[in-house]
Amino acid sequence: MNELNKVLLKKVAAYDLIISVVFISVGYLFLGSSTIFFLLGMLFSYINLSMNSFVTNNLLIGYVPGKNILRLLSTLFRILLVCGVGVIIISKSDLNFIIYIIGYTSQLLAIVLYGLNLKSDERK
């Protein structure tokens, strides 16, 4: 994996951690132990991002026979992983599923923060 991907993953992980701590600190007052599903969503979104970065980087660097099939299998695996967990959670509680989805989509905020930080670093 190249250095830019490693930096991206480390910084996004740091932003994910900050967002998780803030949400859990505030959310625990109102939602109690259900905030663990926010962490679960955040964890699966980070795993998804890491796997996507790793697979895409390896497929782009060299010649890999059947690269389209590998990309498809990787995408299907990631979708099944996230949806499988979502189905298990929603079968137990709708509120926990909503918290899981909020955690999963909160990584978009971390990626935006990374992009803004990157843009401000380029100006210096």
JOTA-V191903 format. One line per field, one symbol per residue. psi: psi as a letter, one per 20 degrees, with the letter a starting at -180 (. if undefined). Layout:
psi: ???
//
This chain:
psi: prhhhggghghhgghgggggggghgghhhhiciiihhgggggghhgggggggggggghhhgrpopkhhgggghgggggghgghgggggghhgpgghgghghgggiihhghhghgghgghhhhh.
//
